[in-house]
């Protein structure tokens, strides 16, 4: 009886040892399969494989790489919310990882993509007419990224996106200013346009903001202020559409 028990115990132990290489092969096979799906741009199946690896082998040999691949696959699949959530989690849990710059970058780009979705009651599908909250958050994320990783391979694109977002935020103010203009809310239009001049200097939107201000001042009978603004408009934006042979044409 003792011999049988010892033999049974040995067989169980050997079976346990034998199972380990198989498990590793399974993990390898799943990961290689996921990479093949990514290479074929079949991100849906890649996500399924990567999530299976994450569930079955949370402390496996591909743990961190799986998380980074999931960020990429979710983003490419257009599931930006999931990509941003995973990227934010990766940043918090792996602050010193050699590829954490990618997670920072994708968090910003994913949020930027989310900011382009949805409609506005003002101007339909125009991005600048939408709620600017997500665009502002995307700018902040990307700003953090370029400060922390100025030499990252993703930094040039991040800077370009920041310029796009900045111009869009400026034009959001112009959409609101135009809304006020068309309802004869002159002072409100001036205030919105002035925010563009003060906060978004260097964008093309500044010329339009000056034209809004000149129009509103003219409607309020403030001829001196209108003259000053038109002078600035001519000096900095001589080809603006509101100038016809150097003469200012009100926007309404």
C-alpha positions as CSV (number, residue, x, y, z in Angstrom):
1,X,0.0,0.0,0.0
2,X,2.8,2.4,0.9
3,X,4.5,1.7,-2.4
4,X,1.3,2.5,-4.3
5,X,0.8,5.8,-2.4
6,X,4.4,6.8,-3.1
7,X,4.0,5.8,-6.8
8,X,0.8,7.8,-7.0
9,X,2.4,10.9,-5.4
10,X,5.4,10.7,-7.8
11,X,3.1,10.4,-10.8
12,X,1.2,13.5,-9.7
13,X,4.4,15.5,-9.1
14,X,5.7,14.4,-12.5
15,X,2.5,15.3,-14.2
16,X,2.7,18.8,-12.5
17,X,6.2,19.3,-13.8
18,X,5.3,18.1,-17.2
19,X,2.4,20.6,-17.4
20,X,4.6,23.6,-17.1
21,X,6.3,23.5,-20.5
22,X,2.8,23.0,-22.0
23,X,1.5,26.1,-20.3
24,X,4.4,28.1,-21.5
25,X,3.9,26.9,-25.0
26,X,0.2,27.8,-24.7
27,X,1.1,31.3,-23.7
28,X,3.6,31.6,-26.5
29,X,1.1,30.2,-29.0
30,X,-1.5,32.7,-27.9
31,X,0.9,35.6,-28.0
32,X,2.2,34.7,-31.4
33,X,-1.3,34.3,-32.7
34,X,-2.2,37.7,-31.4
35,X,0.8,39.2,-33.2
36,X,-0.2,37.6,-36.4
37,X,-3.7,39.1,-36.1
38,X,-2.2,42.5,-35.4
39,X,0.1,42.2,-38.5
40,X,-3.0,41.4,-40.5
41,X,-4.9,44.4,-38.9
42,X,-7.5,42.0,-37.5
43,X,-7.6,43.9,-34.3
44,X,-10.8,42.4,-33.0
45,X,-9.3,38.9,-32.9
46,X,-6.0,40.2,-31.6
47,X,-7.8,41.8,-28.7
48,X,-9.6,38.5,-27.9
49,X,-6.2,36.6,-27.9
50,X,-4.5,39.3,-25.8
51,X,-7.3,39.5,-23.3
52,X,-7.2,35.7,-23.0
53,X,-3.4,35.8,-22.2
54,X,-4.1,38.6,-19.6
55,X,-6.7,36.4,-17.9
56,X,-4.9,33.1,-18.0
57,X,-1.3,34.4,-17.4
58,X,-1.6,37.7,-15.4
59,X,2.0,37.2,-14.2
60,X,3.3,35.5,-17.4
61,X,6.3,36.3,-19.5
62,X,4.3,38.6,-21.8
63,X,2.4,40.5,-19.0
64,X,3.6,44.1,-19.8
65,X,3.9,43.6,-23.5
66,X,0.3,42.3,-23.6
67,X,-0.9,45.5,-22.0
68,X,1.0,47.7,-24.5
69,X,-0.3,45.6,-27.4
70,X,-3.9,45.9,-26.0
71,X,-3.5,49.7,-26.0
72,X,-2.4,49.6,-29.6
73,X,-5.1,47.2,-30.7
74,X,-8.0,49.0,-29.0
75,X,-6.8,52.3,-30.5
76,X,-6.6,50.9,-34.0
77,X,-10.0,49.3,-33.5
78,X,-11.4,52.7,-32.7
79,X,-12.3,51.8,-29.1
80,X,-10.7,54.9,-27.8
81,X,-12.3,54.9,-24.4
82,X,-10.9,51.5,-23.5
83,X,-7.5,52.5,-25.0
84,X,-7.4,55.7,-22.8
85,X,-8.4,53.8,-19.7
86,X,-5.7,51.1,-20.2
87,X,-3.1,53.8,-21.1
88,X,-3.9,55.7,-17.9
89,X,-3.6,52.5,-15.9
90,X,-0.3,51.6,-17.5
91,X,1.1,55.1,-16.7
92,X,0.1,54.7,-13.1
93,X,1.4,51.2,-12.6
94,X,4.5,51.3,-14.8
95,X,5.9,54.8,-14.4
96,X,9.5,53.6,-15.0
97,X,8.9,51.2,-17.9
98,X,11.0,51.8,-21.0
99,X,7.9,52.2,-23.2
100,X,5.8,54.2,-20.8
101,X,6.2,57.2,-23.2
102,X,3.9,55.3,-25.6
103,X,1.2,55.0,-23.0
104,X,1.4,58.7,-22.2
105,X,1.2,59.5,-26.0
106,X,-1.7,57.2,-26.7
107,X,-3.6,58.5,-23.7
108,X,-3.5,62.0,-25.2
109,X,-4.2,60.9,-28.8
110,X,-7.0,58.6,-27.8
111,X,-8.6,61.5,-25.8
112,X,-8.2,63.7,-28.9
113,X,-10.0,61.2,-31.0
114,X,-12.8,61.0,-28.5
115,X,-13.1,64.8,-28.6
116,X,-13.9,64.6,-32.3
117,X,-17.0,62.5,-31.8
118,X,-20.6,63.7,-31.3
119,X,-22.6,66.5,-32.7
120,X,-23.2,70.1,-31.5
121,X,-26.6,71.8,-31.4
122,X,-24.9,74.9,-32.9
123,X,-23.1,73.7,-36.0
124,X,-23.8,70.0,-36.6
125,X,-20.6,68.0,-37.1
126,X,-18.1,70.8,-36.9
127,X,-15.5,69.8,-34.3
128,X,-15.0,73.3,-33.1
129,X,-18.7,73.6,-32.2
130,X,-18.5,70.7,-29.8
131,X,-18.0,70.7,-26.0
132,X,-14.3,71.6,-25.6
133,X,-13.8,69.6,-22.4
134,X,-12.3,66.5,-24.0
135,X,-10.1,68.6,-26.3
136,X,-8.8,70.5,-23.3
137,X,-8.0,67.3,-21.5
138,X,-6.3,65.9,-24.6
139,X,-4.1,69.0,-24.8
140,X,-3.2,68.7,-21.1
141,X,-2.3,65.0,-21.6
142,X,-0.1,65.7,-24.7
143,X,1.5,68.7,-22.9
144,X,2.5,66.4,-20.0
145,X,3.9,63.9,-22.6
146,X,6.1,66.3,-24.5
147,X,7.4,67.8,-21.3
148,X,8.3,64.4,-19.8
149,X,9.6,62.9,-23.1
150,X,10.9,65.6,-25.4
151,X,13.1,63.1,-27.3
152,X,10.4,60.4,-27.8
153,X,9.7,59.2,-31.3
154,X,6.1,60.2,-30.8
155,X,6.8,63.8,-29.7
156,X,6.7,65.4,-33.2
157,X,3.2,64.1,-33.8
158,X,2.1,65.1,-30.3
159,X,3.3,68.7,-30.9
160,X,1.4,68.7,-34.2
161,X,-1.8,67.5,-32.5
162,X,-1.4,70.1,-29.8
163,X,-1.3,72.8,-32.5
164,X,-4.5,71.4,-34.1
165,X,-6.2,71.3,-30.7
166,X,-5.2,74.8,-29.9
167,X,-6.6,76.1,-33.1
168,X,-9.8,74.2,-32.5
169,X,-10.2,75.6,-29.0
170,X,-9.7,79.1,-30.4
171,X,-12.4,78.4,-33.0
172,X,-14.8,77.1,-30.4
173,X,-14.7,80.6,-28.9
174,X,-15.4,82.0,-32.3
175,X,-18.4,79.8,-32.8
176,X,-19.8,81.1,-29.6
177,X,-18.9,84.7,-30.5
178,X,-20.7,84.3,-33.8
179,X,-23.7,82.9,-32.0
180,X,-23.8,86.1,-29.8
181,X,-23.3,88.4,-32.9
182,X,-26.3,87.0,-34.6
183,X,-28.4,87.6,-31.5
184,X,-27.2,91.2,-31.1
185,X,-25.4,90.3,-27.9
186,X,-22.5,92.7,-28.8
187,X,-20.6,92.8,-25.5
188,X,-20.8,89.0,-25.1
189,X,-19.4,88.6,-28.6
190,X,-16.5,91.0,-27.8
191,X,-15.6,89.2,-24.6
192,X,-15.5,85.8,-26.4
193,X,-13.4,87.2,-29.3
194,X,-11.1,88.9,-26.8
195,X,-10.4,85.5,-25.2
196,X,-9.1,84.3,-28.6
197,X,-6.8,87.3,-28.9
198,X,-5.5,87.0,-25.4
199,X,-5.2,83.2,-25.1
200,X,-4.6,81.9,-28.6
201,X,-2.1,84.4,-30.0
202,X,-0.4,82.9,-33.1
203,X,-3.4,81.0,-34.4
204,X,-5.3,82.0,-37.6
205,X,-8.4,82.4,-35.5
206,X,-7.1,85.7,-34.1
207,X,-7.9,87.5,-37.4
208,X,-11.5,86.3,-37.2
209,X,-11.7,87.3,-33.6
210,X,-10.5,90.9,-34.4
211,X,-13.2,91.1,-37.1
212,X,-15.8,90.0,-34.6
213,X,-14.7,92.7,-32.2
214,X,-14.6,95.4,-34.8
215,X,-18.2,94.4,-35.9
216,X,-19.5,94.4,-32.4
217,X,-17.9,97.7,-31.5
218,X,-19.3,99.3,-34.6
219,X,-22.8,98.0,-33.7
220,X,-22.4,99.5,-30.2
221,X,-21.4,102.9,-31.6
222,X,-17.9,102.6,-30.1
223,X,-16.1,104.0,-33.1
224,X,-12.7,104.7,-31.5
225,X,-12.4,101.1,-30.3
226,X,-13.6,99.8,-33.7
227,X,-10.9,102.0,-35.4
228,X,-8.2,100.6,-33.1
229,X,-9.2,97.0,-33.7
230,X,-9.4,97.5,-37.5
231,X,-5.9,99.0,-37.5
232,X,-4.6,95.9,-35.7
233,X,-6.5,93.7,-38.1
234,X,-5.0,95.5,-41.2
235,X,-1.4,95.3,-39.8
236,X,-1.5,91.6,-38.9
237,X,-4.1,90.1,-41.3
238,X,-4.1,92.4,-44.4
239,X,-5.7,89.7,-46.6
240,X,-8.6,88.9,-44.1
241,X,-11.9,88.4,-45.8
242,X,-13.5,91.2,-43.9
243,X,-11.1,93.7,-45.6
244,X,-12.2,94.8,-49.0
245,X,-9.4,96.9,-50.6
246,X,-8.3,97.9,-47.1
247,X,-11.8,98.9,-46.0
248,X,-13.4,96.9,-43.2
249,X,-16.7,95.1,-43.9
250,X,-18.8,94.2,-40.9
251,X,-19.5,90.5,-40.5
252,X,-23.2,91.0,-40.3
